[in-house]
Amino acid sequence: MDLFEQSAQNTSNTPLAERMRPQTLDEVVGQQHLLGEGKLLRRLIESDQLSSVIFWGPPGTGKTTIGQVIAGCTKSRFVFFSAVLGSIKEVREIVAEAKQQRAYHGHKTILFVDEIHRFNKAQQDAFLPSVEKGEVTLIGATTENPSFEVNSALLSRSRVFVLEPLSADDLGKLLQRALTDERGLAVRKLKIDQEALEFLIGQADGDARIALGGLEVAAAASKELITLETVQEAVQKKALLYDKGAEEHYNVISAFIKSMRGSDPDGALYWLARMLEAGEDPLFIVRRMVIFASEDVGNADPRALQMALTVQQAVHFVGLPEARINLAQGVTYLATAPKSNASYKGINEAQAEVRKSGALAVPKHIRNAPTKLMKQLDYGKGYKYAHDHQGGVADQTHLPEQLAGRKFYTPTDRGYEKLIGERMAYLEELKKSGKEET
């Protein structure tokens, strides 16, 4: 079976992204950590020694393209199979044919399974016997974490290669090539504004297919020059000053965090909207919210962390555009919650102390003593079980001897931390008094 039969046809109804698929390793843009000179994957492909592999990466990063390149330079039979369209019956037929080719002709078979995560783990078992016996070499392509989506037995017999989103430079090279290559738009002799090119790269978000698709639509609406306005119309989005890899990205997220820290829900909502309109990953936003809930709200309102994690679940479950409502609820809660950075300061001071003083010995009275020898060495001797003492607190230190009395956590008097502070003061008084329950 011929892989990507249409890719060789430069016809008007073949999408630009398909026409521009690289045919050789040298044409592949990006993934130099895998395909650069001397890199393992490149050596395996060039020497035709590829064993079963899983390509894991976001859409448009070259998983199928690398499969095409392998098909072009390997001496094996190459079979393309889509887990979306195919069935287990077809898999068995492919495997049976692979056995015959190996037995009668000595031909190896490489089976490229696109979107392998679409098969459940029981269905993936159909590949396992043939992979173990070497009857087929499996190349699985997936956008999902193979640790969760690929059968563990199959995964253990495959090498995972992680593909990264294409960089801005990579996408720029790809788009310029499409404008000048005979397989692409060379016959149109089009030019593109730098602003239009940068905007198209930004909207593609590392996805070559999106970039080429946007260019194709914009080119169809242009005569000699592809302008920013044409590209905006093509991708149905206006330009916002927000480059995910540059300064403005960090400026906007900084403004977002500082608005919540300053208890300004209006400012926080505005910067949230800026990020959403610019195409920011909502999970990136909610990760910052989870961090903020502990760093800036902390125990002044312990429910803040619960809220942030609940928003994370909602965003993952609902997805955009509706998840913007979940994000807005979480952002306004965090912005209006009482604030405390006592936990954040505490862990910073504790880590600084550890770096300064090193691995100080654990006091013997709070060491575990599971063996007779440890007990003979006084491990656990003198330990006071807190629940046996008044208020559930015993007068004993839990820090190394050199740090006795050192304070890392100092609650504020805001929200729940006022109660926590009062509780800690009560426990200190109990320790000092030495009183115990009778």
N, C-alpha and C positions, 0 to 999 in steps of 0.2 A: 504493500500500500504506500502510495506516495504522500509524504507529509507536505501540507501547505501547497497543494497543486496550484491554487490561484495566485500564490505569491509571485510566481514567475510571469504572470500575465499582467502587463502594463496596460490595462484597459481603463476606459473612462469610468466604469462602474466599480472598479476595485478601490477600496479606501486607500488614502495616502499612507496611512500607518502600515497597511499590508504591503503596499508597493515598496516601502522604504525598509522593510525588514532586512537586516544584514545577512549576507550570504557566507561571510567568512569571519573568523575571529578578529581580524584586524578592523573589520567594519563595525564591530560591536562598540557602542559608546557607553562608558560607565563600567561599573563592576570590576575595576582594575585590581581590587584586592583579591579577586578570583581569577581574572583573565589576563592580568599583566604578565609581561615576560618573566618566565621562571616560576609563576604561581602554580600551585598544585593542580587546580582544575584545568588550566590550559595545558599542562604537561600530559594529563590523563587523556584529554581530547586529542591532542596532536599525536600521541603514541597509540591511540585506539585501545587504551587499557582501562576504560571507564567501567567501574563496577556500579552497583545500584546506588542511586543518590536521590535526595529530596532537595528540590529548589524551593526555598521559603522566602517570600518577599511580598511587598505591596503590589497592587496591580500596576502594569505598565513599566516594570523594572527589567524585563528581559527574560523571564523564565521560559516562555515559549520560543522566544528568539534564539536563546542558547540551544534549545532543543532542535531548532531548525539547522543551526550551525553544525551540531553534532551529526544530524542526518546527512549533511552535505559532505562531511569529511570522514565518517566512519565506514568501515568495511562491512559492518553488520547490516542486517535488515532493520529498517526503522519503521515502527508502527505507532501511529498517533491514535490516542483513545481519549475521549472526553467522558469524565465521570458524570457530567451533567446529562449527556445525551445517550451514553452507552448503558449496557446492562451486564449483569454477571454472566449471562449466557454468551455474550460476545467475548467477554474476557476468556472464558473457557475455550472458545473457538480459536482465539488468538494464541493461547497457550498450546493447544493441540497442534496448530500449524507450526509453532516454534519448535516443538519436539520433533516433528517430521523434518523440518529444515535442518535441524542439528544432526539428526540420525542419518539422513540420506545425503545431505549436501555439505555438512560441516559448517553451516552458516549460523552465526550467533544472531539473536534477535534483541533489539533494544525496544522496549515498550515505554512510550512517553504517555503518562497518564495526567491529563490536565485537570486541575481542581480535584486532586485525589481526596481532599477532605470531604467532598460531597458523598463519597462512599462511607457508610458506617464501618465500624471496626470489624464487624462480622463479615461484611462484604469484602473488606480488604484482605481477609484471610485467603481469598481465592488466589491471590498473587503469591502467597508465602511459599508453597511447595516448589513452585517453578523457580523462584528466586533462590531458595536454598540449594536446589540442584544445579543452578547455573543455566537453566533452560532459557531464561530471559534475564536481561539486565533491565531493571526498572528505573525509570526516571519519573519521579512524582513531582508535580508542581502544585504549590498551595500558597494561599494568602494567609492561612491560619497557622497558629503555632503547632508544629508537628508533635510536640510533646503531648498535646491534648487531643489532636485530631487524627493522628496516624497510629495504627496498631503497634503496640510496643515491640512485638516480635519482628514486625517488618522494619520498624525504626532501628532496631538493634543491628539489622543486617544492611543498613544503608548509611551512607555518609550525608550529613545535612550541610548544605551550602546556603548561607544567608545572603540574599540580595538586598541591596540598599536602594532607597529612592535616588533617582538621578539628581545630580547636583545642578545648580543653575548653569554652570559652564557646560556640563554634558548636554543639557537640553538646548542650550544655545547652538552648540555644534550640530546637534541633530536637526534643528529647525533650519539652520543655514544650509546644511547639506540637502534638505528636502527642497529648498528653493533653487538649488543649482544642479542637482543630480538629474540625469535623464529619466530615471525611474520616477522622479517626483514632479516638480513644477518648472523645470528648466526651460521648457518650451514657452512658458509665459513671460520669462525674463523680468520677474517681479523683484522689487526691493521692499524692505520693511523698515519702518521707523525704529530707532533704538528704543524709544518709549514703548512702542507697540510690542517689540520683541521682549522687553523686560516684563511687561504686564502679562504676556502670554506665558512666559516662563513661571512667573509667580502663581498664576492661576492653575498651572499644571500640577503643582505640588509634587514634583518628582516623578510624575507619570508621563511617560513618552507618548502613550496613546492619546491622552487628553491634549497634550501639546500639539501633536500632529493633526488631530481632529479639529482643533481650534484654528490652526493655520490653514487647513483645507477650506473651511467655511469662509474664513476671512479672505482667502485668495480668490474664491469664487465671486466675491462681491467687490473686488478691486480691479483696477485697470493696469496701473504701472507701480503704484506705491501702496503698501498696506499700512494704514494709519492706526493710531491708538483707538480712535473712535470706531473704526471698522472691527478691530479685534474685540473691543468691549461689546459691540453689538453681536459679534459672532459667539461669544461665550456667555452672553446675557448677564454681564456683571460690570459694574463701574469700578474704576481703579480707586483703591484706597492706599494711602501712604502707609504700608505695613508689609515690609519684607520679612518673612519668617526667619531669615538667616542674618538679618542686619540690625542696625541700631534701633530703628523704629519699633521693631518687635519687642525689644527689651524696654523701650520707653513706655509702650502701651501697657505691658504686663506690670511694670512698676507702678504706673498710675492707677491701675486696677487694684493692686494690693494696698497701696497707700490710701486709696479712697475708703476701702473697707476698714483699714486700721484707724483711719480718722473718723469712723462712724458716720460716713457720708454715703447713704444708699443711692442718692441720685448720681453722684460721680461714679460710684461702682457700677451702676446699671449702664451708664453711658459707655464706659470703657469695655464692659462686657459686650455691648452692642457693637462697638468698633471691632472687637476681635471676631465676633460671629460673622459680621458682614464681610470681613476680610478673608474668611474661610479658615480661621483657626480651628484646630482639632479640639472639639469640646472636651475630650478627655484630658487634654493638656490643661485646659482651664480648670476643670474640677480637681485635678491633681494639686494645683496651686491652692485651691480652696481647702482641701483636706489638710495641707501643710499649715495654712493660715489658721485653721480652727484650733490647732494645738499650739502654734507659735504665738498667736496674738490674742486668742480668746482663752484658751487653756481652761483651767478649773474655775475661772470666773463664771463660766457656763459650760459644764461638761456636755450638755446636749448639742453644742455646736459641732463637735466631731461626729456625733451620730447623724446630724443633719447633713454634713458634707458627704459622708459615706452613703447616705441614702440618696443624695443627689447623684452621686457616681453611679449607683445601681440604676437609677431612673434614666440617666443619660444613655447608659449602655443598653437598657431594655427598650427605651422609646425611640432614641435617635432623633436627629434633626429632621424637620424644623421644630417639632413640638417640644423637644427637650430644652429649647430655649426658655420655656416657662419654668421647668424644674430648676434650671440654672439661676433664673431670676429670683425664685423663691429662696434658694440657698444663699445667694449673694446678699439679698436684703436682710436675711436673718443674721448672717455673719457681720454685716455692717452695723446693725443696730444692737448686737449683743454686747454685754459688758466685756471689757478687755483686760487681759493679764498676760504678761510674757514671763511669769515666774518659772514655769516649767522649762521654757526655752533657755532662760538664763541659767537655770539650775543644771541642765545637762551640759551646757557650754563650760560652766565652771568645774563640773565634775570631770569632764574630759581633759580640761586644762591641767587639773591636778594629777590625773593619771599619767599624762605625758611628762609632767614635771617629776613626779615621785616614783614612777615605774610600778612594777607589780609588787606592791606591799603584801606581806603575809596575811592570810585570812586568820582572824583570831581563833584560837583553838576551840573556844566554847561554842562557836557557831559552825564548826566544821562537821561534815557528815562522818559517822563512824560505823560503817556497815561490817567491818571485820574486827576480830579479836585484837589483832595487832594495833589497829587504829585506836581502839579503846584503851589499850595499854599505854599508848602514847598521849593519852588525855584528850583525844579528839572528842568534842562534844561535852567535855566535863564542865559542869557549872552552868550549862545552858538553862535558861529560865523560859519555860513554855508560857507564852504571853497570855493565853486564855485562862491560865490558872491565877492570874493577878487582877487586881481591881482595875476596872476600865479596859481590860484587855491589853495592858501594857506592863512590861517588866522593866525594872531599872537595870539595863545592861546596854553596852555599846555594841553597835553592829558595824562600825568602821574599823579599819586597821588601827593599831595602837597609836601610830604616829599621827593619825588624823582625828583622834578622839575630840569630840566637841565641835568639829568643823560643820558649818551650815552651808548647804548648797541651795536648798529650796526655802524661799521666804514668801509665803502667801500674801497677797494684797488684801485690801478690805472691800473688794468689789464682788458683788454677786455671791456665788456659791463659795468663793475663796474666803469670804468673811467667816462663813461657818467652818471651813477647813482650818483657818487660822485659830479660831476659838477652840476647836477640837485639839489642835496641836499644843496650844498653850495649856489646856487642861491636862494633856498627857505629860507635859513637862513638869507640871506641878505634882502629879502623881509620882513621877520618878524622884523628884527632890524630897518628897515627904516620906518615901519608903513605905507608904501604907499599902497593905494588901487586904484582900477580902478575907473575912473570917468565916 
